[in-house]
Amino acid sequence: MPQMNDHPQRYAVVNELHARPFPSLKVPSHAVYVAFKEPVDAANRDRGRDRAHLLDLLDRNGAGHPQPEATHFSDRVGRYELKWESHTEFVTYSAFGAGNSARPFDPAEAEVFPADWVRVAPGKRLCSLLIRIEEMPEDEAEVLRKLEEWFVPESLAASRVVDGAAIVAGDFRIDPAGHMRFAVFVRPGTGERRVGRIVQRLCEIETYRSMSMLGLMRARHLTGRLNALDPRLSALVTALDAPERSAEAVLHELLTISAELESLAVQFSFRFGATAAYEAIVNQRIEVLRELRINGRQTFGEFMMRRYDPAMRTVKSAEARLAQMGERAARVAELLRTRVDVDRSAQNQKLLESMDRRADLQLRLQHTVEGLSVVAISYYAVSLAGYLLYPLAEVLGLSKGALTALATPVVILLVWLLVRRVRQKMH
């Protein structure tokens, strides 16, 4: 066949769909699950340290190594099947072993991940689960008896899942050994892959629930910051029409508040966005379990609705409040800009009025100067005219003074007409 011109990422994007297959688990069996997360800036962590931590565990058990850029890996580790996955903010390890210990949820089962190895993990332990998988007894009362014995009744959630293929239960509490426990009772004849999907979804529910609850801790911190900023922003709105506070002082305070709000938005936007994504995954994983109630017990969905959903609403409320305060600050800036424009218009009006007064004064001065100019020019013109008319004084029989007196009005009139004509031409 002729060679096709495939996109260089074609096989990579297709293989990603099959990168994390569900485990196949026999009954009885057990699973140990742990997730690690860097406390700060986990999305930009050094993934080389995650790989080195994985290789340490593999080398302790003589197992193979993953590809250099791998984000998931599976291999046999002792009597366990190990599954490793690297996610955006955290790393997960799953170990699946055949059979169950005589003691339910024996902490010794978690020793597949040695304590000294856990202590040197690049991140901090976020989740640690022990999952016990048993065959479902014919008598459902036996299941309920075990659940009462293993879990705290007040917070116990239990339900039939996946069309009755299994009963899952857990109390979402951390036991003295530091693990959260889940029980899975599987109906006889249920396929191994279906059991693996149920166990995998339990692990994902707890992991993404824990990740999303980190948003609640950040939301509480944000609420304290917003509680301090809110009165200051409200005071600014009140001060907009207060004449005793200058626009410059209000603007300086507004810039301080707006800068802090923008800083908070940058700090919390990623966490709130991630929290919304994790919440959606939790709800989706619970939905695909297709739960049915058992003997009046609360289901996982009901447990989350009562305990988990209020926390998520708190996160959304804090996020919305941050956005609303940012919008309020923007509106205050618009109002302040309007106030400055009005003040500037008033100043311009006063300036124009002052300029009008000065122009009027200049016009009056000009008229005064023009009058004086007529007098001054007339004085010199009369003197010149006198020299011209003195020879005619004897002919006319007039004295020089009389002749000058007769010429003066005529000269003044001519000068005034000349000045007026010049002024009219200039205007």
RODO-2510 file (C-alpha; in nm, 4 decimals, decimal comma):
residues 427
     n   res          X          Y          Z
     1     m     0,0000     0,0000     0,0000
     2     p     0,1229     0,3554    -0,0657
     3     q     0,2566     0,5405     0,2365
     4     m     0,0034     0,7839     0,3813
     5     n     0,0944     1,1339     0,4922
     6     d    -0,0269     1,1066     0,8528
     7     h    -0,0239     1,3865     1,1044
     8     p     0,2798     1,3431     1,3335
     9     q     0,0537     1,3281     1,6420
    10     r    -0,2093     1,0964     1,4951
    11     y    -0,1033     0,7788     1,6748
    12     a    -0,0224     0,9655     1,9962
    13     v    -0,3721     1,1124     2,0275
    14     v    -0,5353     0,7758     1,9477
    15     n    -0,3160     0,5851     2,1913
    16     e    -0,4066     0,8353     2,4636
    17     l    -0,7609     0,6914     2,4550
    18     h    -0,6196     0,3552     2,5621
    19     a    -0,3423     0,4804     2,7877
    20     r    -0,5094     0,4058     3,1210
    21     p    -0,7040     0,0801     3,0980
    22     f    -0,9084    -0,0417     3,3926
    23     p    -0,7518    -0,3210     3,5989
    24     s    -0,8881    -0,6740     3,5918
    25     l    -0,9543    -0,7909     3,9480
    26     k    -1,0480    -1,1319     4,0711
    27     v    -1,2627    -1,1908     4,3780
    28     p    -1,1514    -1,1925     4,6553
    29     s    -0,8766    -0,9337     4,6280
    30     h    -0,7697    -0,6026     4,7709
    31     a    -0,6348    -0,2725     4,6444
    32     v    -0,3987    -0,0181     4,7964
    33     y    -0,4096     0,3302     4,6502
    34     v    -0,2068     0,6416     4,7279
    35     a    -0,1882     0,9868     4,5675
    36     f     0,0852     1,2481     4,6147
    37     k     0,0626     1,6202     4,5442
    38     e     0,3053     1,9086     4,5812
    39     p     0,1567     2,1601     4,8275
    40     v     0,2484     2,4628     4,6115
    41     d     0,2474     2,5091     4,2325
    42     a     0,1932     2,1397     4,1679
    43     a     0,1145     2,1934     3,7992
    44     n     0,4707     2,3212     3,7417
    45     r     0,6479     2,0663     3,9592
    46     d     0,9655     1,8857     3,8593
    47     r     0,8279     1,5668     3,7033
    48     g     1,1747     1,4182     3,7000
    49     r     1,1480     1,3786     4,0774
    50     d     0,8188     1,1891     4,0332
    51     r     0,9896     0,9527     3,7910
    52     a     1,2868     0,9041     4,0246
    53     h     1,0481     0,8201     4,3073
    54     l     0,8738     0,5602     4,0884
    55     l     1,2055     0,4074     3,9807
    56     d     1,3075     0,3739     4,3447
    57     l     0,9996     0,1622     4,4132
    58     l     1,0504    -0,0434     4,0986
    59     d     1,4172    -0,1060     4,1749
    60     r     1,3309    -0,2235     4,5250
    61     n     1,1188    -0,4960     4,3662
    62     g     1,3325    -0,5693     4,0618
    63     a     1,0673    -0,4464     3,8174
    64     g     1,1161    -0,2887     3,4745
    65     h     1,1272     0,0841     3,4007
    66     p     0,8810     0,3001     3,2031
    67     q     0,9679     0,4999     2,8919
    68     p     1,1454     0,8318     2,9658
    69     e     0,8436     1,0555     2,8916
    70     a     0,5735     0,8133     3,0082
    71     t     0,2814     0,9444     3,2134
    72     h     0,1472     0,5994     3,3047
    73     f     0,3013     0,2615     3,3737
    74     s     0,1954    -0,0870     3,4840
    75     d     0,4077    -0,3816     3,5968
    76     r     0,4263    -0,6616     3,8477
    77     v     0,5732    -0,5626     4,1853
    78     g     0,6144    -0,8643     4,4102
    79     r     0,2690    -1,0204     4,4498
    80     y     0,0970    -0,6979     4,3455
    81     e     0,0060    -0,5511     4,0101
    82     l     0,1300    -0,1909     4,0200
    83     k    -0,0266     0,0930     3,8254
    84     w     0,1305     0,4415     3,8174
    85     e    -0,0224     0,7557     3,6670
    86     s     0,1066     1,1124     3,6451
    87     h    -0,1624     1,3809     3,6307
    88     t    -0,1537     1,7581     3,6002
    89     e    -0,1279     1,8224     3,9744
    90     f    -0,0737     1,4842     4,1357
    91     v     0,0688     1,1345     4,0982
    92     t    -0,1178     0,8142     4,1852
    93     y    -0,0016     0,4622     4,2698
    94     s    -0,2407     0,1648     4,2689
    95     a    -0,1447    -0,1839     4,3869
    96     f    -0,3839    -0,4767     4,3352
    97     g    -0,3281    -0,8016     4,5208
    98     a    -0,5114    -1,1330     4,5200
    99     g    -0,6920    -1,2544     4,8322
   100     n    -0,7707    -1,0770     5,1569
   101     s    -0,6163    -1,0784     5,5002
   102     a    -0,8057    -1,2297     5,7886
   103     r    -0,8208    -0,8890     5,9521
   104     p    -1,0352    -0,6523     5,7437
   105     f    -0,8377    -0,3540     5,6153
   106     d    -0,5160    -0,4742     5,7700
   107     p    -0,2608    -0,1875     5,7623
   108     a     0,0002    -0,4475     5,6676
   109     e    -0,1543    -0,4552     5,3193
   110     a    -0,0354    -0,0977     5,2651
   111     e     0,3272    -0,2058     5,3144
   112     v     0,3485    -0,2586     4,9401
   113     f     0,4346     0,1114     4,9586
   114     p     0,7068     0,1167     5,2295
   115     a     0,6826     0,3878     5,4925
   116     d     1,0338     0,5202     5,4238
   117     w     0,9517     0,5380     5,0525
   118     v     0,6309     0,7325     5,1245
   119     r     0,8175     0,9772     5,3479
   120     v     1,0615     1,0776     5,0707
   121     a     0,7917     1,1281     4,8075
   122     p     0,8354     1,4545     4,6097
   123     g     0,4850     1,5651     4,7122
   124     k     0,2715     1,5146     5,0199
   125     r     0,0282     1,2268     5,0607
   126     l    -0,3181     1,3461     4,9613
   127     c    -0,5073     1,0157     4,9500
   128     s    -0,4464     0,6705     5,0912
   129     l    -0,7093     0,4031     5,0365
   130     l    -0,7541     0,0403     5,1356
   131     i    -1,0216    -0,1354     4,9312
   132     r    -1,1435    -0,4813     5,0295
   133     i    -1,3127    -0,6848     4,7547
   134     e    -1,5238    -0,9831     4,8589
   135     e    -1,7862    -1,2036     4,7044
   136     m    -2,1378    -1,0944     4,7910
   137     p    -2,3038    -1,3273     5,0469
   138     e    -2,6435    -1,4702     4,9616
   139     d    -2,7858    -1,3150     5,2759
   140     e    -2,7794    -0,9358     5,2414
   141     a    -2,8067    -0,9066     5,6194
   142     e    -2,4526    -1,0447     5,6410
   143     v    -2,3287    -0,7550     5,4255
   144     l    -2,5052    -0,5026     5,6466
   145     r    -2,3608    -0,6655     5,9580
   146     k    -2,0070    -0,6311     5,8219
   147     l    -2,0659    -0,2705     5,7245
   148     e    -2,1861    -0,1892     6,0755
   149     e    -1,8739    -0,3522     6,2133
   150     w    -1,6235    -0,1975     5,9739
   151     f    -1,7484     0,1594     5,9333
   152     v    -1,8848     0,4518     6,1329
   153     p    -2,2651     0,4254     6,0915
   154     e    -2,3266     0,8003     6,1069
   155     s    -2,1286     0,8704     5,7887
   156     l    -2,1621     0,5315     5,6169
   157     a    -2,2630     0,5448     5,2511
   158     a    -2,3591     0,2200     5,0787
   159     s    -2,5418     0,1296     4,7589
   160     r    -2,5855    -0,1249     4,4852
   161     v    -2,3974    -0,0175     4,1748
   162     v    -2,3711    -0,1035     3,8064
   163     d    -2,7111    -0,2724     3,7753
   164     g    -2,6665    -0,4626     4,1007
   165     a    -2,3285    -0,6116     4,0072
   166     a    -2,1794    -0,5053     4,3402
   167     i    -2,2380    -0,3320     4,6714
   168     v    -1,9922    -0,0558     4,7557
   169     a    -1,9577     0,1096     5,0946
   170     g    -1,7373     0,3561     5,2787
   171     d    -1,7548     0,6147     5,5543
   172     f    -1,5040     0,8655     5,4097
   173     r    -1,3090     0,8685     5,7364
   174     i    -0,9365     0,8205     5,7914
   175     d    -0,8582     0,5283     6,0206
   176     p    -0,5840     0,5319     6,2881
   177     a    -0,3334     0,3920     6,0364
   178     g    -0,3937     0,6911     5,8054
   179     h    -0,6013     0,5150     5,5396
   180     m    -0,9540     0,5619     5,4093
   181     r    -1,1434     0,2347     5,3647
   182     f    -1,3923     0,1097     5,1084
   183     a    -1,5598    -0,2289     5,0790
   184     v    -1,6789    -0,3873     4,7554
   185     f    -1,9060    -0,6943     4,7646
   186     v    -1,9247    -0,8460     4,4167
   187     r    -2,2134    -1,0537     4,2866
   188     p    -2,1014    -1,3995     4,1688
   189     g    -2,0416    -1,4128     3,7949
   190     t    -1,9406    -1,0461     3,7621
   191     g    -1,6575    -0,9976     3,5129
   192     e    -1,3075    -0,9088     3,6336
   193     r    -1,2928    -0,5922     3,4231
   194     r    -1,6237    -0,4728     3,5644
   195     v    -1,4845    -0,5223     3,9159
   196     g    -1,1764    -0,3281     3,8120
   197     r    -1,3895    -0,0412     3,6797
   198     i    -1,5830    -0,0206     4,0064
   199     v    -1,2636    -0,0110     4,2138
   200     q    -1,1029     0,2431     3,9812
   201     r    -1,4035     0,4724     4,0094
   202     l    -1,3940     0,4558     4,3881
   203     c    -1,0303     0,5637     4,3771
   204     e    -1,1113     0,8466     4,1375
   205     i    -1,4068     0,9661     4,3460
   206     e    -1,1901     1,0025     4,6547
   207     t    -0,8935     1,1536     4,4676
   208     y    -1,0905     1,4185     4,2846
   209     r    -1,3019     1,4877     4,5927
   210     s    -0,9836     1,5595     4,7877
   211     m    -0,8427     1,7744     4,5089
   212     s    -1,1612     1,9782     4,4810
   213     m    -1,1784     2,0263     4,8584
   214     l    -0,8450     2,2088     4,8366
   215     g    -1,0460     2,4816     4,6693
   216     l    -1,2550     2,5144     4,9858
   217     m    -0,9443     2,5879     5,1930
   218     r    -0,8422     2,8566     4,9442
   219     a    -1,1969     2,9946     4,9330
   220     r    -1,1991     3,0423     5,3102
   221     h    -0,8711     3,2301     5,2907
   222     l    -1,0047     3,4414     5,0051
   223     t    -1,3224     3,5218     5,1957
   224     g    -1,1170     3,6720     5,4779
   225     r    -0,9308     3,8938     5,2307
   226     l    -1,2540     4,0019     5,0635
   227     n    -1,4144     4,0774     5,3996
   228     a    -1,1331     4,3267     5,4612
   229     l    -1,1591     4,4865     5,1166
   230     d    -1,5373     4,5120     5,0971
   231     p    -1,5795     4,7946     5,3566
   232     r    -1,2991     4,9933     5,1951
   233     l    -1,4617     4,9652     4,8546
   234     s    -1,8006     5,0625     4,9978
   235     a    -1,6420     5,3634     5,1694
   236     l    -1,4987     5,4715     4,8349
   237     v    -1,8439     5,4662     4,6776
   238     t    -1,9751     5,6830     4,9621
   239     a    -1,6837     5,9238     4,9266
   240     l    -1,7401     5,9865     4,5565
   241     d    -1,9777     6,2774     4,6243
   242     a    -1,7980     6,4002     4,9367
   243     p    -1,6408     6,7399     4,8582
   244     e    -1,3901     6,7120     5,1434
   245     r    -1,2085     6,4225     4,9710
   246     s    -1,0186     6,5088     4,6568
   247     a    -1,0478     6,2959     4,3453
   248     e    -0,6737     6,2243     4,3639
   249     a    -0,7059     6,0712     4,7128
   250     v    -1,0040     5,8602     4,6076
   251     l    -0,8200     5,7480     4,2946
   252     h    -0,5123     5,6432     4,4935
   253     e    -0,7238     5,4333     4,7294
   254     l    -0,9163     5,2829     4,4387
   255     l    -0,5945     5,1837     4,2625
   256     t    -0,4743     5,0097     4,5784
   257     i    -0,7972     4,8098     4,6110
   258     s    -0,8163     4,7274     4,2392
   259     a    -0,4560     4,6076     4,2352
   260     e    -0,5219     4,3759     4,5300
   261     l    -0,8392     4,2391     4,3667
   262     e    -0,6501     4,1686     4,0445
   263     s    -0,3737     3,9991     4,2423
   264     l    -0,6307     3,7782     4,4170
   265     a    -0,7907     3,6912     4,0841
   266     v    -0,4538     3,5801     3,9467
   267     q    -0,3738     3,3773     4,2598
   268     f    -0,7065     3,1959     4,2827
   269     s    -0,8262     3,1610     3,9233
   270     f    -0,6342     2,8379     3,8573
   271     r    -0,7451     2,6716     4,1805
   272     f    -1,1095     2,7661     4,1317
   273     g    -1,1037     2,6482     3,7707
   274     a    -0,9443     2,3194     3,8755
   275     t    -1,1969     2,2791     4,1573
   276     a    -1,4860     2,3117     3,9123
   277     a    -1,3270     2,0496     3,6846
   278     y    -1,2631     1,8088     3,9723
   279     e    -1,6172     1,8539     4,1029
   280     a    -1,7548     1,7647     3,7609
   281     i    -1,5430     1,4468     3,7562
   282     v    -1,6626     1,3450     4,1025
   283     n    -2,0263     1,3870     4,0046
   284     q    -1,9722     1,2030     3,6775
   285     r    -1,7971     0,9100     3,8455
   286     i    -2,0809     0,8768     4,0978
   287     e    -2,3388     0,8992     3,8215
   288     v    -2,1873     0,6150     3,6189
   289     l    -2,2065     0,3890     3,9262
   290     r    -2,5876     0,3900     3,8776
   291     e    -2,6580     0,3596     4,2485
   292     l    -2,9557     0,1874     4,4093
   293     r    -3,0438     0,2323     4,7764
   294     i    -2,9819    -0,0533     5,0223
   295     n    -3,2047    -0,0934     5,3261
   296     g    -3,2546     0,2822     5,3695
   297     r    -2,8812     0,3608     5,3690
   298     q    -2,7608     0,6851     5,2134
   299     t    -2,5992     0,6452     4,8739
   300     f    -2,2690     0,7992     4,7693
   301     g    -2,4616     1,0614     4,5749
   302     e    -2,6679     1,1550     4,8804
   303     f    -2,3595     1,1672     5,0991
   304     m    -2,1928     1,4057     4,8556
   305     m    -2,5059     1,6166     4,8269
   306     r    -2,5195     1,6616     5,2033
   307     r    -2,1468     1,6898     5,2868
   308     y    -1,9620     1,7748     4,9656
   309     d    -2,1940     1,9993     4,7633
   310     p    -2,2100     2,2749     5,0315
   311     a    -1,8310     2,2983     5,0186
   312     m    -1,8394     2,3357     4,6405
   313     r    -2,1097     2,6009     4,6676
   314     t    -1,8856     2,7890     4,9098
   315     v    -1,6050     2,7827     4,6539
   316     k    -1,8368     2,9068     4,3797
   317     s    -1,9696     3,1774     4,6085
   318     a    -1,6185     3,3030     4,6872
   319     e    -1,5287     3,2978     4,3182
   320     a    -1,8453     3,4893     4,2275
   321     r    -1,7868     3,7408     4,5058
   322     l    -1,4338     3,8053     4,3831
   323     a    -1,5657     3,8664     4,0312
   324     q    -1,8435     4,0932     4,1608
   325     m    -1,6020     4,3022     4,3659
   326     g    -1,3804     4,3396     4,0610
   327     e    -1,6818     4,4633     3,8653
   328     r    -1,7753     4,7001     4,1486
   329     a    -1,4246     4,8435     4,1478
   330     a    -1,4541     4,8963     3,7728
   331     r    -1,7881     5,0765     3,8199
   332     v    -1,6366     5,2949     4,0934
   333     a    -1,3577     5,3834     3,8512
   334     e    -1,6200     5,4858     3,5932
   335     l    -1,8025     5,6993     3,8495
   336     l    -1,4757     5,8560     3,9592
   337     r    -1,3903     5,9291     3,5969
   338     t    -1,7310     6,0955     3,5592
   339     r    -1,6678     6,3062     3,8693
   340     v    -1,3280     6,4119     3,7374
   341     d    -1,4826     6,5022     3,4004
   342     v    -1,7521     6,7111     3,5704
   343     d    -1,4930     6,8883     3,7863
   344     r    -1,2781     6,9478     3,4815
   345     s    -1,5751     7,0887     3,2899
   346     a    -1,6493     7,3267     3,5765
   347     q    -1,2866     7,4370     3,5826
   348     n    -1,2904     7,4906     3,2067
   349     q    -1,6088     7,6970     3,2390
   350     k    -1,4498     7,9176     3,5023
   351     l    -1,1403     7,9508     3,2862
   352     l    -1,3497     8,0593     2,9885
   353     e    -1,5358     8,3117     3,2010
   354     s    -1,2040     8,4502     3,3233
   355     m    -1,0784     8,4706     2,9678
   356     d    -1,3952     8,6581     2,8663
   357     r    -1,3429     8,9064     3,1454
   358     r    -0,9813     8,9576     3,0443
   359     a    -1,0801     9,0008     2,6802
   360     d    -1,3408     9,2590     2,7759
   361     l    -1,0850     9,4433     2,9857
   362     q    -0,8356     9,4312     2,7013
   363     l    -1,1010     9,5730     2,4679
   364     r    -1,1691     9,8597     2,7053
   365     l    -0,8012     9,9263     2,7402
   366     q    -0,7715     9,9169     2,3652
   367     h    -1,0484    10,1751     2,3276
   368     t    -0,8791    10,3930     2,5886
   369     v    -0,5480    10,3610     2,4101
   370     e    -0,7120    10,4430     2,0826
   371     g    -0,8581    10,7614     2,2333
   372     l    -0,5215    10,8616     2,3687
   373     s    -0,3653    10,7777     2,0355
   374     v    -0,6064    11,0146     1,8597
   375     v    -0,5096    11,2923     2,1027
   376     a    -0,1381    11,2262     2,0655
   377     i    -0,1478    11,1999     1,6875
   378     s    -0,3693    11,5049     1,6646
   379     y    -0,1247    11,7024     1,8790
   380     y     0,1635    11,6305     1,6463
   381     a    -0,0555    11,6692     1,3376
   382     v    -0,1743    12,0134     1,4505
   383     s     0,1872    12,1171     1,5052
   384     l     0,2781    12,0064     1,1540
   385     a    -0,0336    12,1670     1,0085
   386     g     0,0553    12,4929     1,1849
   387     y     0,3865    12,5078     1,0041
   388     l     0,2066    12,4531     0,6767
   389     l    -0,0651    12,7143     0,7429
   390     y     0,1440    12,9899     0,9078
   391     p     0,2367    13,1527     0,5683
   392     l    -0,1378    13,1931     0,4990
   393     a    -0,2020    13,3733     0,8267
   394     e    -0,1047    13,7195     0,6873
   395     v    -0,2970    13,6620     0,3668
   396     l    -0,6122    13,5705     0,5590
   397     g    -0,5527    13,8368     0,8175
   398     l    -0,5499    13,5893     1,1020
   399     s    -0,3073    13,5428     1,3811
   400     k    -0,1143    13,2220     1,4166
   401     g    -0,3110    13,1246     1,7274
   402     a    -0,6435    13,1772     1,5515
   403     l    -0,5311    12,9789     1,2520
   404     t    -0,4102    12,6948     1,4788
   405     a    -0,7406    12,6987     1,6649
   406     l    -0,9346    12,6708     1,3380
   407     a    -0,7160    12,3816     1,2139
   408     t    -0,7258    12,1794     1,5355
   409     p    -1,0866    12,0412     1,5087
   410     v    -1,0337    11,9527     1,1461
   411     v    -0,7118    11,7661     1,2215
   412     i    -0,8657    11,5824     1,5152
   413     l    -1,1619    11,4757     1,3003
   414     l    -0,9369    11,3525     1,0241
   415     v    -0,7169    11,1602     1,2688
   416     w    -1,0195    11,0028     1,4375
   417     l    -1,1610    10,8950     1,0991
   418     l    -0,8245    10,7488     1,0023
   419     v    -0,7914    10,5494     1,3271
   420     r    -1,1480    10,4235     1,2976
   421     r    -1,0897    10,3129     0,9412
   422     v    -0,7762    10,1245     1,0411
   423     r    -0,9599     9,9529     1,3309
   424     q    -1,2477     9,8513     1,1022
   425     k    -1,0041     9,6963     0,8567
   426     m    -0,8338     9,5004     1,1380
   427     h    -1,1678     9,3602     1,2646
***
